């Protein structure tokens, strides 16, 4: 199973580049840089990282078709693909609601909008003309004036069952968010594989990324407390089918949603017990983290993606955490 981590561009560009260089020196296979909120531009940053590295794979994790037109995403990631000799992967998802609201971005069904975006971007990246129209964006016989030297794989980031199946039909990979239980991951990968097979695609046509919070160390109580609130937020925002396969009772989910709708800034183990955190995250010693990640691999995941949170960045040395996890799984 490959390992990857997300580098939030909250530091200076130079500091992020140096962090990725150290990751490459340590043998870490992949890094993701998000196109989220209004942090440093991921495509400019990935271009700079490409110039300073030679082996580490580079991921946009994630872009979305609501705040950036898909042909602009394709132009940007195609340019990065040229710079890094094909080491780039594009992740696409819904983006964050506060960012879309701040930009007065158009709204539209996520699954169908994302399907249209993937098909359109694959077409223009292949040098083709393409036309499509939906509630979010439009292509009118659009094409790019260059064709990247190397293909760009497109992964869908989602926690929605319909989108899992859509990704199986048209995407190159799926970034499966917040599924930490192996039996639940097995169910999700089954949905994806079934959709791929129904579309006439090989079973291994779609790579699976297990995108999880992960904390590696001996301070288990502090680690659980650090991500208790974001676990509540994650459960509250998850699809009912996903919370169902995670084994969280629907009445408990509704209770969590009610608390989060009330604007909670702190929750305790009475609402989010450690067991709930274990269902979406990997936490523990090096041995425990290795076992948890290996279990997700056995359930069908091809890549582990370390998802950061602001709480983790504020309380722990995130880069040290990345390297501890890599040391546990390599």
C-alpha positions in Angstrom: 0.0 0.0 0.0 1.4 3.4 -1.0 1.5 6.3 1.5 0.7 9.9 1.0 0.1 13.0 3.0 -1.5 16.4 2.5 0.7 19.5 2.9 -1.5 22.5 3.7 0.0 25.6 2.2 -0.4 27.7 5.3 3.4 28.1 5.6 5.4 30.1 3.2 5.9 28.6 -0.3 9.6 28.0 0.4 8.7 26.2 3.7 6.2 23.9 1.9 8.7 23.1 -0.8 11.4 22.2 1.7 8.9 20.0 3.6 8.2 18.1 0.4 11.9 17.8 -0.4 12.5 16.2 3.0 9.5 13.9 2.4 11.0 12.8 -0.9 14.4 12.3 0.7 12.7 10.0 3.2 11.2 8.0 0.4 7.6 9.1 0.9 5.8 8.3 -2.3 3.2 11.1 -2.6 2.1 14.5 -1.4 -1.2 16.3 -1.9 -1.7 20.1 -2.0 -5.3 21.4 -1.7 -7.1 23.8 -3.8 -9.3 24.8 -0.8 -10.2 28.0 0.9 -7.9 30.9 0.0 -4.4 29.6 0.9 -1.5 29.7 -1.5 -2.3 28.7 -5.0 -1.7 24.9 -5.3 -0.8 24.9 -9.0 1.9 27.6 -8.7 3.2 25.7 -5.6 3.1 22.3 -7.3 5.0 23.7 -10.3 7.7 25.0 -7.9 7.7 21.7 -6.1 8.1 19.9 -9.4 11.2 21.9 -10.2 12.8 21.0 -6.9 11.9 17.2 -6.8 12.3 14.2 -9.0 10.4 11.2 -7.7 7.6 12.1 -5.3 4.2 12.0 -6.9 2.2 15.3 -6.7 -1.5 15.4 -6.1 -4.0 18.3 -6.2 -6.1 17.3 -3.2 -8.6 18.7 -4.0 -10.0 21.0 -6.7 -13.6 21.5 -7.4 -15.7 22.6 -10.4 -17.7 25.2 -8.5 -15.0 27.7 -7.6 -12.8 27.1 -10.6 -14.0 26.3 -14.1 -12.9 22.8 -15.2 -11.0 24.0 -18.2 -9.0 26.3 -16.0 -8.3 23.3 -13.7 -7.3 21.3 -16.7 -4.9 24.0 -18.0 -3.3 24.4 -14.7 -2.8 20.7 -13.9 -1.8 20.0 -17.5 1.0 22.5 -17.1 2.1 20.9 -13.8 2.1 17.5 -15.6 4.6 18.9 -18.1 6.8 20.2 -15.4 6.9 17.0 -13.3 7.0 14.5 -16.2 3.7 12.9 -15.4 4.0 12.7 -11.6 0.7 14.6 -11.0 -2.8 13.4 -10.0 -5.8 15.6 -9.9 -8.3 15.1 -7.1 -11.7 16.7 -7.6 -14.6 17.1 -5.1 -17.2 19.4 -3.9 -15.0 21.8 -2.1 -15.8 23.5 1.2 -19.2 25.2 1.7 -17.8 28.4 3.3 -15.4 28.9 0.3 -18.2 28.4 -2.2 -20.5 30.8 -0.2 -17.7 33.4 0.0 -17.4 33.4 -3.8 -21.2 33.1 -4.4 -20.3 30.1 -6.5 -23.1 28.4 -8.5 -24.8 25.4 -7.0 -25.6 22.1 -8.7 -25.9 18.3 -8.1 -22.5 17.1 -7.0 -22.5 13.7 -8.6 -23.6 14.9 -12.1 -21.6 18.1 -12.0 -18.5 16.1 -11.1 -19.2 13.5 -13.8 -19.5 16.3 -16.4 -16.3 17.9 -15.1 -14.3 14.6 -15.3 -15.5 13.8 -18.8 -14.8 17.3 -20.0 -11.3 17.6 -18.4 -10.3 14.2 -19.8 -11.4 15.3 -23.3 -9.6 18.6 -23.3 -6.5 17.1 -21.7 -6.4 14.6 -24.6 -6.5 17.5 -27.1 -10.2 17.2 -28.0 -12.9 19.7 -28.3 -15.8 19.3 -25.9 -19.3 20.7 -25.2 -21.4 20.3 -22.1 -23.8 22.5 -20.1 -25.1 22.1 -16.6 -26.1 24.4 -13.7 -22.5 25.1 -12.7 -20.4 25.4 -15.9 -20.5 25.3 -19.6 -18.1 24.1 -22.4 -19.0 25.4 -25.9 -16.8 23.4 -28.2 -14.0 24.3 -25.8 -10.4 23.0 -26.2 -7.0 23.7 -24.8 -4.2 25.1 -27.0 -1.8 22.5 -25.8 -1.8 18.8 -25.0 0.2 17.7 -21.9 3.1 15.4 -22.7 1.8 13.0 -20.0 -1.7 11.9 -19.1 -3.3 13.1 -15.8 -5.3 10.7 -13.7 -8.4 12.2 -12.1 -9.6 11.0 -8.7 -13.0 11.8 -7.1 -13.0 12.9 -3.5 -16.3 12.0 -1.8 -18.2 10.4 1.0 -21.4 10.0 -1.0 -22.6 6.5 -2.2 -23.8 7.9 -5.6 -20.5 9.6 -6.2 -18.6 6.4 -5.3 -20.5 4.6 -8.1 -20.1 7.5 -10.5 -16.3 7.4 -9.9 -16.2 3.7 -10.6 -17.8 4.5 -14.0 -15.6 7.4 -15.2 -12.7 8.3 -12.8 -9.2 6.9 -12.4 -9.4 6.8 -8.6 -11.5 7.6 -5.6 -10.4 9.5 -2.5 -12.6 7.8 0.2 -13.0 10.2 3.0 -13.3 9.2 6.7 -13.8 5.5 6.4 -11.6 3.9 9.0 -13.3 0.6 9.6 -12.0 -2.2 7.3 -15.5 -3.7 6.9 -16.9 -0.3 5.9 -14.0 0.2 3.4 -14.7 -3.2 1.9 -18.3 -2.1 1.3 -17.3 1.1 -0.3 -14.7 -0.5 -2.5 -17.4 -3.0 -3.5 -19.7 -0.2 -4.7 -16.9 1.3 -6.7 -15.8 -2.1 -8.3 -19.3 -3.0 -9.1 -19.9 0.3 -10.9 -16.6 -0.1 -12.8 -17.5 -3.6 -13.9 -21.0 -2.5 -15.0 -19.3 0.2 -17.1 -17.2 -2.5 -18.8 -14.0 -1.4 -17.0 -11.4 -3.7 -15.4 -11.7 -4.1 -11.6 -8.3 -2.5 -11.1 -9.1 0.5 -13.3 -9.9 2.6 -10.2 -7.4 3.2 -7.5 -8.7 3.7 -3.9 -7.3 6.2 -1.5 -8.1 5.8 2.2 -8.3 9.5 3.2 -8.1 9.5 7.0 -7.0 11.5 10.0 -4.1 9.7 11.6 -2.1 10.3 14.7 0.9 8.2 15.7 2.4 8.4 19.2 2.0 7.4 22.8 -0.2 10.3 23.9 -3.4 8.5 23.1 -5.7 10.6 25.3 -4.4 13.9 23.8 -4.6 12.5 20.3 -8.2 11.5 20.7 -9.1 14.8 22.3 -7.5 16.7 19.5 -9.8 15.3 16.8 -12.9 14.8 18.8 -14.6 18.0 17.6 -13.7 17.4 13.9 -14.9 13.8 14.3 -18.3 15.2 15.4 -18.3 17.6 12.4 -17.3 14.7 10.0 -20.1 12.4 11.3 -22.7 15.2 11.2 -21.8 15.9 7.5 -21.6 12.3 6.4 -24.2 10.5 4.3 -26.5 8.3 6.3 -25.4 5.2 4.3 -21.8 5.9 5.3 -22.6 6.4 9.0 -24.6 3.2 8.7 -21.8 1.1 7.4 -19.5 2.7 10.1 -21.9 1.2 12.6 -23.1 4.5 14.1 -26.7 4.4 15.2 -28.9 6.9 13.3 -30.3 8.3 16.5 -26.8 9.0 17.7 -26.0 10.6 14.3 -29.0 12.9 14.7 -27.9 13.8 18.2 -24.5 14.8 16.9 -26.0 16.8 14.0 -28.2 18.7 16.5 -25.2 19.6 18.6 -23.2 20.7 15.6 -26.1 22.8 14.2 -26.0 24.6 17.6 -22.5 25.8 16.9 -20.6 23.6 19.3 -16.9 24.5 19.6 -16.1 21.6 22.0 -17.5 18.1 22.5 -16.7 15.5 25.0 -16.5 11.7 25.0 -20.1 11.5 26.1 -21.1 12.6 22.6 -18.0 11.3 20.6 -16.5 8.3 22.4 -13.0 7.2 21.4 -14.7 4.3 19.6 -16.4 6.7 17.2 -13.1 8.3 16.4 -11.6 4.9 15.6 -14.3 4.4 13.0 -13.0 7.3 10.9 -9.3 7.7 11.9 -6.1 5.7 12.6 -4.7 6.5 16.1 -2.1 4.8 18.3 1.4 3.6 18.6 3.5 2.9 15.5 2.4 -0.8 15.7 -1.2 0.1 16.0 -1.1 2.6 13.1 0.6 0.1 10.9 -2.0 -2.5 11.7 -4.8 -0.1 11.1 -3.4 1.0 7.7 -2.7 -2.6 6.7 -6.3 -3.5 7.5 -7.5 -0.8 5.2 -5.2 -2.1 2.5 -6.6 -5.6 2.9 -10.1 -4.1 2.6 -9.2 -2.8 -0.9 -7.4 0.6 -0.4 -4.4 1.1 -2.6 -3.1 4.3 -1.1 -3.3 5.7 2.4 -3.8 9.5 2.5 -3.0 11.4 5.7 -5.7 14.0 6.1 -4.7 17.0 8.2 -6.8 19.2 10.4 -6.1 22.6 11.9 -6.4 21.1 15.4 -3.6 18.6 14.6 -1.4 21.4 13.1 -1.9 23.5 16.2 -1.3 20.8 18.8 1.4 18.6 17.2 4.4 18.8 14.9 2.6 17.7 11.8 5.8 17.0 9.7 7.1 14.8 12.5 3.8 13.0 12.6 4.0 12.4 8.8 7.4 10.9 9.2 6.4 8.8 12.2 3.5 7.3 10.2 5.8 6.7 7.2 8.3 5.0 9.5 5.5 2.8 10.8 4.2 1.6 7.4 7.2 1.6 5.1 
